[in-house]
Amino acid sequence: MGNNEGVTVYWRPGCPFCMRLRLALRLRRLPRTEINIWQDPEAAAFVRSVADGNETVPTVVVAGHAMVNPSAGRVISEVRDRAPHLRR
């Protein structure tokens, strides 16, 4: 799951870490897909598969590389390395 060429952010309502990361990426105008794991059982299963069985969010996939609870800086760094076509 996740976009193999872009950025996918898995999140859930009420998660302060998700809100902070989503806002930071929005302010940087980073193109991304955002998926609410409470509305998508397959997305929740994917998050569990990369987060030791937990539904830890935010989980972010950059060009096929999954990261659990990354900072905005780490996401941007991964985009620079793995998906430079997304940088503006």
Phi and psi in degrees as a GROMACS rama.xvg file:
@    title "Ramachandran Plot"
@    xaxis  label "Phi"
@    yaxis  label "Psi"
@TYPE xy
93.0908  156.505  GLY-2
-82.8707  120.141  ASN-3
-73.3955  -10.607  ASN-4
-119.49  -11.9046  GLU-5
-126.427  -150.936  GLY-6
-120.921  131.488  VAL-7
-124.837  128.76  THR-8
-110.804  119.774  VAL-9
-96.3887  129.618  TYR-10
-145.305  175.727  TRP-11
-146.61  151.87  ARG-12
-60.3296  144.095  PRO-13
85.3741  -4.5139  GLY-14
-85.1051  112.07  CYS-15
-65.8113  -32.2898  PRO-16
-67.0715  -37.8141  PHE-17
-65.149  -45.8435  CYS-18
-59.2495  -45.1902  MET-19
-63.1748  -46.8185  ARG-20
-66.5142  -44.8709  LEU-21
-61.0415  -40.3827  ARG-22
-64.9313  -45.1021  LEU-23
-60.7717  -41.5474  ALA-24
-70.934  -36.0681  LEU-25
-63.7722  -43.6982  ARG-26
-63.7453  -30.6837  LEU-27
-84.2638  -1.78033  ARG-28
56.4881  38.1888  ARG-29
-79.687  121.648  LEU-30
-65.2843  134.818  PRO-31
-160.946  162.363  ARG-32
-107.576  134.274  THR-33
-115.513  129.669  GLU-34
-125.54  122.928  ILE-35
-80.0344  113.43  ASN-36
-69.3834  -16.8475  ILE-37
-79.0534  -14.2002  TRP-38
-106.556  -4.35527  GLN-39
-137.066  97.3583  ASP-40
-58.9801  -34.4475  PRO-41
-66.5914  -38.0122  GLU-42
-65.8756  -41.7264  ALA-43
-62.2315  -40.5452  ALA-44
-64.415  -39.639  ALA-45
-62.1561  -46.2735  PHE-46
-59.071  -44.3312  VAL-47
-59.3584  -35.5487  ARG-48
-68.5346  -25.0644  SER-49
-107.349  -3.7702  VAL-50
-121.7  41.9756  ALA-51
53.3714  37.769  ASP-52
85.7771  -0.610167  GLY-53
-101.252  157.855  ASN-54
-95.9448  58.193  GLU-55
-79.0813  122.185  THR-56
-129.421  153.689  VAL-57
-73.9749  142.192  PRO-58
-115.133  133.859  THR-59
-126.084  136.601  VAL-60
-114.302  124.361  VAL-61
-117.041  112.904  VAL-62
48.25  45.8583  ALA-63
87.2675  -4.54426  GLY-64
-101.636  116.834  HIS-65
-89.1705  140.75  ALA-66
-134.267  133.987  MET-67
-99.9247  123.345  VAL-68
53.333  51.8088  ASN-69
-81.0135  158.775  PRO-70
-78.2168  163.506  SER-71
-61.3098  -38.9019  ALA-72
-60.3947  -40.4501  GLY-73
-67.3193  -40.2143  ARG-74
-61.043  -46.8708  VAL-75
-62.2982  -40.695  ILE-76
-61.3951  -43.189  SER-77
-65.635  -38.1042  GLU-78
-62.4458  -44.3743  VAL-79
-57.3626  -41.7273  ARG-80
-82.6191  -38.4943  ASP-81
-107.148  -22.0692  ARG-82
-143.643  57.8898  ALA-83
-61.5538  -19.9657  PRO-84
-64.8327  -14.746  HIS-85
-87.9576  -14.1448  LEU-86
-73.8842  146.778  ARG-87
